[in-house]
Amino acid sequence: QVQLVESGGGLVQPGGALRLSCAASGSILSGYDMRWYRQAPGKQREFVARISSGRSTFYADSVKGRFIISRDNANNTVYLQMNSLKPEDTAVYYCNALAPAYKGGFSTWGQGTQVTVSS
């Protein structure tokens, strides 16, 4: 079963950029549907971005045009490039992997990485 580890979070000023990484082990990610979610204090976890096994991408309206999701199957890693960050982007960001049906269709979460946007 796949294990996920996020990294790259931190403190950044408004207008700045960060790149989050989600490194997978235990299984090859190439067939997985990969997503990023985030959860701000006192709020529910929300969808941020998705990249399919075929590299189609989808974004929440709140991040469209600012965030870019990508995947490097050779290195079993998914990225989230976050540009023009706003204070409302502050949250714990989680990576999620959805296995293909032939691998059981399991959903796996990482432990999260904190992103704080503040001056």
Backbone as XML, in Angstrom:
<?xml version="1.0"?>
<chain id="A" units="angstrom">
  <residue number="1" name="GLN">
    <atom name="N" x="0.845" y="-1.189" z="0.000"/>
    <atom name="CA" x="0.000" y="0.000" z="0.000"/>
    <atom name="C" x="0.882" y="1.242" z="0.000"/>
  </residue>
  <residue number="2" name="VAL">
    <atom name="N" x="0.420" y="2.290" z="-0.646"/>
    <atom name="CA" x="1.221" y="3.493" z="-0.782"/>
    <atom name="C" x="1.253" y="4.283" z="0.526"/>
  </residue>
  <residue number="3" name="GLN">
    <atom name="N" x="2.393" y="4.896" z="0.808"/>
    <atom name="CA" x="2.535" y="5.855" z="1.900"/>
    <atom name="C" x="2.928" y="7.186" z="1.285"/>
  </residue>
  <residue number="4" name="LEU">
    <atom name="N" x="2.408" y="8.266" z="1.854"/>
    <atom name="CA" x="2.631" y="9.603" z="1.322"/>
    <atom name="C" x="3.267" y="10.499" z="2.377"/>
  </residue>
  <residue number="5" name="VAL">
    <atom name="N" x="4.250" y="11.296" z="1.948"/>
    <atom name="CA" x="4.895" y="12.255" z="2.837"/>
    <atom name="C" x="4.945" y="13.602" z="2.135"/>
  </residue>
  <residue number="6" name="GLU">
    <atom name="N" x="4.291" y="14.600" z="2.728"/>
    <atom name="CA" x="4.308" y="15.951" z="2.166"/>
    <atom name="C" x="5.470" y="16.744" z="2.749"/>
  </residue>
  <residue number="7" name="SER">
    <atom name="N" x="5.942" y="17.697" z="1.984"/>
    <atom name="CA" x="6.979" y="18.618" z="2.450"/>
    <atom name="C" x="6.877" y="19.914" z="1.659"/>
  </residue>
  <residue number="8" name="GLY">
    <atom name="N" x="7.608" y="20.921" z="2.129"/>
    <atom name="CA" x="7.668" y="22.178" z="1.404"/>
    <atom name="C" x="6.850" y="23.309" z="1.995"/>
  </residue>
  <residue number="9" name="GLY">
    <atom name="N" x="6.089" y="23.014" z="3.041"/>
    <atom name="CA" x="5.317" y="24.066" z="3.670"/>
    <atom name="C" x="6.195" y="25.047" z="4.425"/>
  </residue>
  <residue number="10" name="GLY">
    <atom name="N" x="5.584" y="26.123" z="4.885"/>
    <atom name="CA" x="6.336" y="27.112" z="5.644"/>
    <atom name="C" x="5.603" y="28.423" z="5.730"/>
  </residue>
  <residue number="11" name="LEU">
    <atom name="N" x="6.332" y="29.449" z="6.146"/>
    <atom name="CA" x="5.787" y="30.796" z="6.278"/>
    <atom name="C" x="6.223" y="31.624" z="5.076"/>
  </residue>
  <residue number="12" name="VAL">
    <atom name="N" x="5.274" y="32.273" z="4.442"/>
    <atom name="CA" x="5.571" y="33.084" z="3.270"/>
    <atom name="C" x="4.730" y="34.349" z="3.322"/>
  </residue>
  <residue number="13" name="GLN">
    <atom name="N" x="5.250" y="35.431" z="2.758"/>
    <atom name="CA" x="4.512" y="36.692" z="2.734"/>
    <atom name="C" x="3.446" y="36.670" z="1.637"/>
  </residue>
  <residue number="14" name="PRO">
    <atom name="N" x="2.410" y="37.451" z="1.794"/>
    <atom name="CA" x="1.408" y="37.554" z="0.725"/>
    <atom name="C" x="2.065" y="37.931" z="-0.600"/>
  </residue>
  <residue number="15" name="GLY">
    <atom name="N" x="1.616" y="37.266" z="-1.657"/>
    <atom name="CA" x="2.217" y="37.463" z="-2.969"/>
    <atom name="C" x="3.369" y="36.532" z="-3.265"/>
  </residue>
  <residue number="16" name="GLY">
    <atom name="N" x="3.824" y="35.814" z="-2.256"/>
    <atom name="CA" x="4.947" y="34.907" z="-2.427"/>
    <atom name="C" x="4.530" y="33.576" z="-3.015"/>
  </residue>
  <residue number="17" name="ALA">
    <atom name="N" x="5.496" y="32.650" z="-3.067"/>
    <atom name="CA" x="5.271" y="31.340" z="-3.675"/>
    <atom name="C" x="5.895" y="30.242" z="-2.827"/>
  </residue>
  <residue number="18" name="LEU">
    <atom name="N" x="5.311" y="29.074" z="-2.925"/>
    <atom name="CA" x="5.846" y="27.869" z="-2.304"/>
    <atom name="C" x="5.585" y="26.697" z="-3.237"/>
  </residue>
  <residue number="19" name="ARG">
    <atom name="N" x="6.431" y="25.687" z="-3.147"/>
    <atom name="CA" x="6.162" y="24.449" z="-3.873"/>
    <atom name="C" x="6.083" y="23.303" z="-2.875"/>
  </residue>
  <residue number="20" name="LEU">
    <atom name="N" x="4.941" y="22.662" z="-2.838"/>
    <atom name="CA" x="4.750" y="21.496" z="-1.984"/>
    <atom name="C" x="5.088" y="20.236" z="-2.768"/>
  </residue>
  <residue number="21" name="SER">
    <atom name="N" x="5.635" y="19.268" z="-2.060"/>
    <atom name="CA" x="5.937" y="17.968" z="-2.656"/>
    <atom name="C" x="5.204" y="16.880" z="-1.890"/>
  </residue>
  <residue number="22" name="CYS">
    <atom name="N" x="4.835" y="15.850" z="-2.602"/>
    <atom name="CA" x="4.200" y="14.681" z="-2.007"/>
    <atom name="C" x="4.945" y="13.463" z="-2.548"/>
  </residue>
  <residue number="23" name="ALA">
    <atom name="N" x="5.769" y="12.879" z="-1.705"/>
    <atom name="CA" x="6.582" y="11.734" z="-2.106"/>
    <atom name="C" x="5.896" y="10.448" z="-1.679"/>
  </residue>
  <residue number="24" name="ALA">
    <atom name="N" x="5.838" y="9.518" z="-2.605"/>
    <atom name="CA" x="5.152" y="8.255" z="-2.346"/>
    <atom name="C" x="6.139" y="7.116" z="-2.231"/>
  </residue>
  <residue number="25" name="SER">
    <atom name="N" x="5.824" y="6.158" z="-1.396"/>
    <atom name="CA" x="6.596" y="4.926" z="-1.291"/>
    <atom name="C" x="5.620" y="3.772" z="-1.137"/>
  </residue>
  <residue number="26" name="GLY">
    <atom name="N" x="6.087" y="2.601" z="-1.448"/>
    <atom name="CA" x="5.256" y="1.417" z="-1.263"/>
    <atom name="C" x="4.475" y="1.020" z="-2.494"/>
  </residue>
  <residue number="27" name="SER">
    <atom name="N" x="4.349" y="1.924" z="-3.428"/>
    <atom name="CA" x="3.631" y="1.594" z="-4.648"/>
    <atom name="C" x="3.990" y="2.623" z="-5.706"/>
  </residue>
  <residue number="28" name="ILE">
    <atom name="N" x="3.849" y="2.236" z="-6.959"/>
    <atom name="CA" x="4.137" y="3.161" z="-8.052"/>
    <atom name="C" x="2.924" y="4.033" z="-8.295"/>
  </residue>
  <residue number="29" name="LEU">
    <atom name="N" x="3.146" y="5.350" z="-8.388"/>
    <atom name="CA" x="2.043" y="6.303" z="-8.473"/>
    <atom name="C" x="1.448" y="6.479" z="-9.863"/>
  </residue>
  <residue number="30" name="SER">
    <atom name="N" x="2.051" y="5.902" z="-10.856"/>
    <atom name="CA" x="1.672" y="6.258" z="-12.220"/>
    <atom name="C" x="0.198" y="6.033" z="-12.516"/>
  </residue>
  <residue number="31" name="GLY">
    <atom name="N" x="-0.426" y="5.051" z="-11.904"/>
    <atom name="CA" x="-1.836" y="4.785" z="-12.185"/>
    <atom name="C" x="-2.799" y="5.459" z="-11.219"/>
  </residue>
  <residue number="32" name="TYR">
    <atom name="N" x="-2.262" y="6.199" z="-10.273"/>
    <atom name="CA" x="-3.080" y="6.793" z="-9.224"/>
    <atom name="C" x="-3.626" y="8.159" z="-9.638"/>
  </residue>
  <residue number="33" name="ASP">
    <atom name="N" x="-4.811" y="8.462" z="-9.152"/>
    <atom name="CA" x="-5.391" y="9.793" z="-9.241"/>
    <atom name="C" x="-4.914" y="10.547" z="-8.000"/>
  </residue>
  <residue number="34" name="MET">
    <atom name="N" x="-4.234" y="11.671" z="-8.186"/>
    <atom name="CA" x="-3.606" y="12.373" z="-7.071"/>
    <atom name="C" x="-4.294" y="13.722" z="-6.832"/>
  </residue>
  <residue number="35" name="ARG">
    <atom name="N" x="-4.455" y="14.050" z="-5.558"/>
    <atom name="CA" x="-5.155" y="15.296" z="-5.199"/>
    <atom name="C" x="-4.456" y="15.993" z="-4.045"/>
  </residue>
  <residue number="36" name="TRP">
    <atom name="N" x="-4.650" y="17.287" z="-3.989"/>
    <atom name="CA" x="-4.276" y="18.094" z="-2.840"/>
    <atom name="C" x="-5.554" y="18.659" z="-2.226"/>
  </residue>
  <residue number="37" name="TYR">
    <atom name="N" x="-5.597" y="18.608" z="-0.909"/>
    <atom name="CA" x="-6.664" y="19.209" z="-0.128"/>
    <atom name="C" x="-6.018" y="20.137" z="0.897"/>
  </residue>
  <residue number="38" name="ARG">
    <atom name="N" x="-6.828" y="20.968" z="1.512"/>
    <atom name="CA" x="-6.331" y="21.810" z="2.595"/>
    <atom name="C" x="-7.404" y="21.985" z="3.645"/>
  </residue>
  <residue number="39" name="GLN">
    <atom name="N" x="-6.934" y="22.268" z="4.857"/>
    <atom name="CA" x="-7.858" y="22.487" z="5.966"/>
    <atom name="C" x="-7.349" y="23.648" z="6.801"/>
  </residue>
  <residue number="40" name="ALA">
    <atom name="N" x="-8.133" y="24.705" z="6.824"/>
    <atom name="CA" x="-7.814" y="25.880" z="7.635"/>
    <atom name="C" x="-8.399" y="25.698" z="9.029"/>
  </residue>
  <residue number="41" name="PRO">
    <atom name="N" x="-7.871" y="26.400" z="10.015"/>
    <atom name="CA" x="-8.381" y="26.263" z="11.384"/>
    <atom name="C" x="-9.874" y="26.547" z="11.446"/>
  </residue>
  <residue number="42" name="GLY">
    <atom name="N" x="-10.619" y="25.638" z="12.066"/>
    <atom name="CA" x="-12.051" y="25.825" z="12.239"/>
    <atom name="C" x="-12.886" y="25.573" z="11.003"/>
  </residue>
  <residue number="43" name="LYS">
    <atom name="N" x="-12.249" y="25.095" z="9.934"/>
    <atom name="CA" x="-12.977" y="24.849" z="8.689"/>
    <atom name="C" x="-12.846" y="23.392" z="8.267"/>
  </residue>
  <residue number="44" name="GLN">
    <atom name="N" x="-13.736" y="22.986" z="7.378"/>
    <atom name="CA" x="-13.669" y="21.632" z="6.844"/>
    <atom name="C" x="-12.554" y="21.527" z="5.807"/>
  </residue>
  <residue number="45" name="ARG">
    <atom name="N" x="-12.082" y="20.302" z="5.643"/>
    <atom name="CA" x="-11.087" y="20.053" z="4.606"/>
    <atom name="C" x="-11.733" y="20.302" z="3.249"/>
  </residue>
  <residue number="46" name="GLU">
    <atom name="N" x="-10.978" y="20.970" z="2.361"/>
    <atom name="CA" x="-11.533" y="21.300" z="1.054"/>
    <atom name="C" x="-10.583" y="20.888" z="-0.059"/>
  </residue>
  <residue number="47" name="PHE">
    <atom name="N" x="-11.161" y="20.591" z="-1.205"/>
    <atom name="CA" x="-10.412" y="20.209" z="-2.393"/>
    <atom name="C" x="-9.637" y="21.413" z="-2.924"/>
  </residue>
  <residue number="48" name="VAL">
    <atom name="N" x="-8.401" y="21.153" z="-3.367"/>
    <atom name="CA" x="-7.575" y="22.217" z="-3.945"/>
    <atom name="C" x="-7.282" y="21.918" z="-5.413"/>
  </residue>
  <residue number="49" name="ALA">
    <atom name="N" x="-6.728" y="20.740" z="-5.687"/>
    <atom name="CA" x="-6.313" y="20.428" z="-7.049"/>
    <atom name="C" x="-6.236" y="18.923" z="-7.229"/>
  </residue>
  <residue number="50" name="ARG">
    <atom name="N" x="-6.342" y="18.514" z="-8.494"/>
    <atom name="CA" x="-6.309" y="17.100" z="-8.821"/>
    <atom name="C" x="-5.552" y="16.902" z="-10.132"/>
  </residue>
  <residue number="51" name="ILE">
    <atom name="N" x="-4.810" y="15.804" z="-10.216"/>
    <atom name="CA" x="-4.184" y="15.410" z="-11.471"/>
    <atom name="C" x="-4.459" y="13.933" z="-11.676"/>
  </residue>
  <residue number="52" name="SER">
    <atom name="N" x="-5.028" y="13.612" z="-12.823"/>
    <atom name="CA" x="-5.380" y="12.227" z="-13.110"/>
    <atom name="C" x="-4.148" y="11.441" z="-13.543"/>
  </residue>
  <residue number="53" name="SER">
    <atom name="N" x="-4.344" y="10.135" z="-13.673"/>
    <atom name="CA" x="-3.242" y="9.300" z="-14.158"/>
    <atom name="C" x="-2.849" y="9.697" z="-15.576"/>
  </residue>
  <residue number="54" name="GLY">
    <atom name="N" x="-3.784" y="10.268" z="-16.311"/>
    <atom name="CA" x="-3.510" y="10.735" z="-17.658"/>
    <atom name="C" x="-3.043" y="12.179" z="-17.713"/>
  </residue>
  <residue number="55" name="ARG">
    <atom name="N" x="-2.790" y="12.770" z="-16.530"/>
    <atom name="CA" x="-2.261" y="14.129" z="-16.375"/>
    <atom name="C" x="-3.277" y="15.228" z="-16.666"/>
  </residue>
  <residue number="56" name="SER">
    <atom name="N" x="-4.559" y="14.893" z="-16.702"/>
    <atom name="CA" x="-5.568" y="15.957" z="-16.733"/>
    <atom name="C" x="-5.590" y="16.635" z="-15.369"/>
  </residue>
  <residue number="57" name="THR">
    <atom name="N" x="-5.773" y="17.951" z="-15.360"/>
    <atom name="CA" x="-5.736" y="18.698" z="-14.116"/>
    <atom name="C" x="-7.057" y="19.427" z="-13.869"/>
  </residue>
  <residue number="58" name="PHE">
    <atom name="N" x="-7.359" y="19.578" z="-12.583"/>
    <atom name="CA" x="-8.588" y="20.240" z="-12.151"/>
    <atom name="C" x="-8.252" y="21.057" z="-10.912"/>
  </residue>
  <residue number="59" name="TYR">
    <atom name="N" x="-8.908" y="22.220" z="-10.781"/>
    <atom name="CA" x="-8.600" y="23.114" z="-9.677"/>
    <atom name="C" x="-9.862" y="23.671" z="-9.044"/>
  </residue>
  <residue number="60" name="ALA">
    <atom name="N" x="-9.772" y="23.943" z="-7.753"/>
    <atom name="CA" x="-10.816" y="24.702" z="-7.098"/>
    <atom name="C" x="-10.799" y="26.127" z="-7.654"/>
  </residue>
  <residue number="61" name="ASP">
    <atom name="N" x="-11.952" y="26.748" z="-7.716"/>
    <atom name="CA" x="-12.034" y="28.100" z="-8.259"/>
    <atom name="C" x="-11.147" y="29.073" z="-7.489"/>
  </residue>
  <residue number="62" name="SER">
    <atom name="N" x="-10.990" y="28.830" z="-6.197"/>
    <atom name="CA" x="-10.237" y="29.753" z="-5.354"/>
    <atom name="C" x="-8.747" y="29.767" z="-5.667"/>
  </residue>
  <residue number="63" name="VAL">
    <atom name="N" x="-8.248" y="28.738" z="-6.353"/>
    <atom name="CA" x="-6.808" y="28.675" z="-6.639"/>
    <atom name="C" x="-6.513" y="28.664" z="-8.133"/>
  </residue>
  <residue number="64" name="LYS">
    <atom name="N" x="-7.535" y="28.609" z="-8.949"/>
    <atom name="CA" x="-7.346" y="28.541" z="-10.391"/>
    <atom name="C" x="-6.567" y="29.757" z="-10.879"/>
  </residue>
  <residue number="65" name="GLY">
    <atom name="N" x="-5.552" y="29.493" z="-11.692"/>
    <atom name="CA" x="-4.711" y="30.569" z="-12.195"/>
    <atom name="C" x="-3.535" y="30.914" z="-11.304"/>
  </residue>
  <residue number="66" name="ARG">
    <atom name="N" x="-3.524" y="30.380" z="-10.083"/>
    <atom name="CA" x="-2.411" y="30.657" z="-9.146"/>
    <atom name="C" x="-1.633" y="29.396" z="-8.786"/>
  </residue>
  <residue number="67" name="PHE">
    <atom name="N" x="-2.323" y="28.268" z="-8.704"/>
    <atom name="CA" x="-1.693" y="27.007" z="-8.310"/>
    <atom name="C" x="-1.563" y="26.096" z="-9.531"/>
  </residue>
  <residue number="68" name="ILE">
    <atom name="N" x="-0.504" y="25.286" z="-9.516"/>
    <atom name="CA" x="-0.287" y="24.314" z="-10.577"/>
    <atom name="C" x="0.069" y="22.971" z="-9.954"/>
  </residue>
  <residue number="69" name="ILE">
    <atom name="N" x="-0.685" y="21.948" z="-10.321"/>
    <atom name="CA" x="-0.388" y="20.601" z="-9.856"/>
    <atom name="C" x="0.334" y="19.853" z="-10.973"/>
  </residue>
  <residue number="70" name="SER">
    <atom name="N" x="1.328" y="19.067" z="-10.582"/>
    <atom name="CA" x="2.069" y="18.289" z="-11.570"/>
    <atom name="C" x="2.529" y="16.988" z="-10.919"/>
  </residue>
  <residue number="71" name="ARG">
    <atom name="N" x="2.981" y="16.073" z="-11.766"/>
    <atom name="CA" x="3.445" y="14.799" z="-11.241"/>
    <atom name="C" x="4.696" y="14.347" z="-11.974"/>
  </residue>
  <residue number="72" name="ASP">
    <atom name="N" x="5.570" y="13.694" z="-11.249"/>
    <atom name="CA" x="6.796" y="13.118" z="-11.787"/>
    <atom name="C" x="6.741" y="11.638" z="-11.456"/>
  </residue>
  <residue number="73" name="ASN">
    <atom name="N" x="6.221" y="10.865" z="-12.382"/>
    <atom name="CA" x="6.033" y="9.440" z="-12.101"/>
    <atom name="C" x="7.359" y="8.726" z="-11.921"/>
  </residue>
  <residue number="74" name="ALA">
    <atom name="N" x="8.380" y="9.186" z="-12.598"/>
    <atom name="CA" x="9.691" y="8.538" z="-12.476"/>
    <atom name="C" x="10.219" y="8.634" z="-11.051"/>
  </residue>
  <residue number="75" name="ASN">
    <atom name="N" x="9.901" y="9.745" z="-10.375"/>
    <atom name="CA" x="10.349" y="9.947" z="-8.998"/>
    <atom name="C" x="9.233" y="9.742" z="-7.982"/>
  </residue>
  <residue number="76" name="ASN">
    <atom name="N" x="8.087" y="9.249" z="-8.466"/>
    <atom name="CA" x="6.970" y="8.928" z="-7.566"/>
    <atom name="C" x="6.580" y="10.118" z="-6.691"/>
  </residue>
  <residue number="77" name="THR">
    <atom name="N" x="6.520" y="11.299" z="-7.318"/>
    <atom name="CA" x="6.266" y="12.527" z="-6.566"/>
    <atom name="C" x="5.229" y="13.386" z="-7.281"/>
  </residue>
  <residue number="78" name="VAL">
    <atom name="N" x="4.397" y="14.028" z="-6.484"/>
    <atom name="CA" x="3.421" y="14.989" z="-6.991"/>
    <atom name="C" x="3.740" y="16.338" z="-6.365"/>
  </residue>
  <residue number="79" name="TYR">
    <atom name="N" x="3.560" y="17.390" z="-7.137"/>
    <atom name="CA" x="3.895" y="18.736" z="-6.685"/>
    <atom name="C" x="2.672" y="19.651" z="-6.726"/>
  </residue>
  <residue number="80" name="LEU">
    <atom name="N" x="2.724" y="20.661" z="-5.899"/>
    <atom name="CA" x="1.756" y="21.746" z="-5.968"/>
    <atom name="C" x="2.525" y="23.051" z="-5.912"/>
  </residue>
  <residue number="81" name="GLN">
    <atom name="N" x="2.627" y="23.714" z="-7.058"/>
    <atom name="CA" x="3.266" y="25.023" z="-7.126"/>
    <atom name="C" x="2.218" y="26.072" z="-6.791"/>
  </residue>
  <residue number="82" name="MET">
    <atom name="N" x="2.485" y="26.839" z="-5.754"/>
    <atom name="CA" x="1.527" y="27.830" z="-5.279"/>
    <atom name="C" x="2.125" y="29.221" z="-5.463"/>
  </residue>
  <residue number="83" name="ASN">
    <atom name="N" x="1.508" y="30.022" z="-6.303"/>
    <atom name="CA" x="1.968" y="31.374" z="-6.604"/>
    <atom name="C" x="0.946" y="32.395" z="-6.121"/>
  </residue>
  <residue number="84" name="SER">
    <atom name="N" x="1.389" y="33.622" z="-6.016"/>
    <atom name="CA" x="0.500" y="34.732" z="-5.618"/>
    <atom name="C" x="-0.315" y="34.359" z="-4.381"/>
  </residue>
  <residue number="85" name="LEU">
    <atom name="N" x="0.391" y="33.881" z="-3.389"/>
    <atom name="CA" x="-0.293" y="33.386" z="-2.189"/>
    <atom name="C" x="-0.990" y="34.501" z="-1.432"/>
  </residue>
  <residue number="86" name="LYS">
    <atom name="N" x="-2.122" y="34.125" z="-0.842"/>
    <atom name="CA" x="-2.949" y="35.061" z="-0.089"/>
    <atom name="C" x="-3.079" y="34.556" z="1.351"/>
  </residue>
  <residue number="87" name="PRO">
    <atom name="N" x="-3.382" y="35.430" z="2.280"/>
    <atom name="CA" x="-3.582" y="34.972" z="3.672"/>
    <atom name="C" x="-4.634" y="33.877" z="3.780"/>
  </residue>
  <residue number="88" name="GLU">
    <atom name="N" x="-5.644" y="33.919" z="2.929"/>
    <atom name="CA" x="-6.686" y="32.891" z="2.990"/>
    <atom name="C" x="-6.234" y="31.535" z="2.476"/>
  </residue>
  <residue number="89" name="ASP">
    <atom name="N" x="-5.023" y="31.450" z="1.946"/>
    <atom name="CA" x="-4.445" y="30.152" z="1.575"/>
    <atom name="C" x="-3.821" y="29.447" z="2.776"/>
  </residue>
  <residue number="90" name="THR">
    <atom name="N" x="-3.756" y="30.130" z="3.892"/>
    <atom name="CA" x="-3.188" y="29.529" z="5.092"/>
    <atom name="C" x="-3.994" y="28.306" z="5.512"/>
  </residue>
  <residue number="91" name="ALA">
    <atom name="N" x="-3.309" y="27.169" z="5.641"/>
    <atom name="CA" x="-3.981" y="25.910" z="5.975"/>
    <atom name="C" x="-2.939" y="24.807" z="6.091"/>
  </residue>
  <residue number="92" name="VAL">
    <atom name="N" x="-3.378" y="23.668" z="6.573"/>
    <atom name="CA" x="-2.588" y="22.446" z="6.453"/>
    <atom name="C" x="-2.964" y="21.813" z="5.124"/>
  </residue>
  <residue number="93" name="TYR">
    <atom name="N" x="-1.960" y="21.518" z="4.323"/>
    <atom name="CA" x="-2.185" y="20.948" z="2.997"/>
    <atom name="C" x="-1.902" y="19.448" z="3.045"/>
  </residue>
  <residue number="94" name="TYR">
    <atom name="N" x="-2.843" y="18.690" z="2.507"/>
    <atom name="CA" x="-2.760" y="17.231" z="2.523"/>
    <atom name="C" x="-2.721" y="16.677" z="1.103"/>
  </residue>
  <residue number="95" name="CYS">
    <atom name="N" x="-1.899" y="15.684" z="0.919"/>
    <atom name="CA" x="-1.838" y="14.941" z="-0.334"/>
    <atom name="C" x="-2.735" y="13.702" z="-0.203"/>
  </residue>
  <residue number="96" name="ASN">
    <atom name="N" x="-3.418" y="13.385" z="-1.283"/>
    <atom name="CA" x="-4.297" y="12.216" z="-1.301"/>
    <atom name="C" x="-4.061" y="11.410" z="-2.569"/>
  </residue>
  <residue number="97" name="ALA">
    <atom name="N" x="-3.977" y="10.104" z="-2.402"/>
    <atom name="CA" x="-3.785" y="9.206" z="-3.542"/>
    <atom name="C" x="-4.973" y="8.260" z="-3.633"/>
  </residue>
  <residue number="98" name="LEU">
    <atom name="N" x="-5.577" y="8.211" z="-4.800"/>
    <atom name="CA" x="-6.686" y="7.279" z="-5.047"/>
    <atom name="C" x="-6.181" y="6.196" z="-5.983"/>
  </residue>
  <residue number="99" name="ALA">
    <atom name="N" x="-6.131" y="4.988" z="-5.449"/>
    <atom name="CA" x="-5.607" y="3.878" z="-6.241"/>
    <atom name="C" x="-6.571" y="3.512" z="-7.361"/>
  </residue>
  <residue number="100" name="PRO">
    <atom name="N" x="-6.043" y="2.999" z="-8.465"/>
    <atom name="CA" x="-6.922" y="2.540" z="-9.530"/>
    <atom name="C" x="-7.739" y="1.336" z="-9.068"/>
  </residue>
  <residue number="101" name="ALA">
    <atom name="N" x="-8.816" y="1.069" z="-9.769"/>
    <atom name="CA" x="-9.735" y="0.006" z="-9.368"/>
    <atom name="C" x="-9.033" y="-1.347" z="-9.284"/>
  </residue>
  <residue number="102" name="TYR">
    <atom name="N" x="-8.085" y="-1.593" z="-10.208"/>
    <atom name="CA" x="-7.422" y="-2.905" z="-10.210"/>
    <atom name="C" x="-6.484" y="-3.075" z="-9.019"/>
  </residue>
  <residue number="103" name="LYS">
    <atom name="N" x="-6.231" y="-1.970" z="-8.278"/>
    <atom name="CA" x="-5.450" y="-2.045" z="-7.036"/>
    <atom name="C" x="-6.342" y="-1.854" z="-5.819"/>
  </residue>
  <residue number="104" name="GLY">
    <atom name="N" x="-7.646" y="-1.938" z="-6.006"/>
    <atom name="CA" x="-8.561" y="-1.877" z="-4.878"/>
    <atom name="C" x="-9.235" y="-0.545" z="-4.652"/>
  </residue>
  <residue number="105" name="GLY">
    <atom name="N" x="-8.813" y="0.495" z="-5.369"/>
    <atom name="CA" x="-9.468" y="1.793" z="-5.248"/>
    <atom name="C" x="-9.298" y="2.455" z="-3.897"/>
  </residue>
  <residue number="106" name="PHE">
    <atom name="N" x="-8.235" y="2.138" z="-3.155"/>
    <atom name="CA" x="-8.034" y="2.699" z="-1.819"/>
    <atom name="C" x="-7.648" y="4.169" z="-1.884"/>
  </residue>
  <residue number="107" name="SER">
    <atom name="N" x="-8.057" y="4.901" z="-0.852"/>
    <atom name="CA" x="-7.687" y="6.300" z="-0.702"/>
    <atom name="C" x="-6.691" y="6.412" z="0.445"/>
  </residue>
  <residue number="108" name="THR">
    <atom name="N" x="-5.576" y="7.072" z="0.184"/>
    <atom name="CA" x="-4.521" y="7.225" z="1.182"/>
    <atom name="C" x="-4.202" y="8.694" z="1.366"/>
  </residue>
  <residue number="109" name="TRP">
    <atom name="N" x="-3.994" y="9.080" z="2.628"/>
    <atom name="CA" x="-3.671" y="10.468" z="2.964"/>
    <atom name="C" x="-2.267" y="10.581" z="3.537"/>
  </residue>
  <residue number="110" name="GLY">
    <atom name="N" x="-1.637" y="11.703" z="3.270"/>
    <atom name="CA" x="-0.396" y="12.040" z="3.937"/>
    <atom name="C" x="-0.691" y="12.705" z="5.274"/>
  </residue>
  <residue number="111" name="GLN">
    <atom name="N" x="0.385" y="13.090" z="5.973"/>
    <atom name="CA" x="0.226" y="13.656" z="7.317"/>
    <atom name="C" x="-0.025" y="15.160" z="7.289"/>
  </residue>
  <residue number="112" name="GLY">
    <atom name="N" x="0.196" y="15.793" z="6.149"/>
    <atom name="CA" x="-0.054" y="17.220" z="6.009"/>
    <atom name="C" x="1.182" y="18.072" z="6.211"/>
  </residue>
  <residue number="113" name="THR">
    <atom name="N" x="1.176" y="19.238" z="5.603"/>
    <atom name="CA" x="2.248" y="20.214" z="5.781"/>
    <atom name="C" x="1.610" y="21.600" z="5.935"/>
  </residue>
  <residue number="114" name="GLN">
    <atom name="N" x="2.103" y="22.357" z="6.892"/>
    <atom name="CA" x="1.500" y="23.652" z="7.218"/>
    <atom name="C" x="2.000" y="24.730" z="6.261"/>
  </residue>
  <residue number="115" name="VAL">
    <atom name="N" x="1.067" y="25.490" z="5.730"/>
    <atom name="CA" x="1.374" y="26.671" z="4.920"/>
    <atom name="C" x="0.759" y="27.878" z="5.617"/>
  </residue>
  <residue number="116" name="THR">
    <atom name="N" x="1.588" y="28.865" z="5.914"/>
    <atom name="CA" x="1.122" y="30.090" z="6.556"/>
    <atom name="C" x="1.506" y="31.277" z="5.692"/>
  </residue>
  <residue number="117" name="VAL">
    <atom name="N" x="0.503" y="32.054" z="5.303"/>
    <atom name="CA" x="0.726" y="33.237" z="4.474"/>
    <atom name="C" x="0.433" y="34.461" z="5.334"/>
  </residue>
  <residue number="118" name="SER">
    <atom name="N" x="1.474" y="35.182" z="5.669"/>
    <atom name="CA" x="1.318" y="36.310" z="6.588"/>
    <atom name="C" x="2.489" y="37.273" z="6.426"/>
  </residue>
  <residue number="119" name="SER">
    <atom name="N" x="2.205" y="38.546" z="6.649"/>
    <atom name="CA" x="3.275" y="39.540" z="6.628"/>
    <atom name="C" x="3.806" y="39.778" z="8.032"/>
  </residue>
</chain>
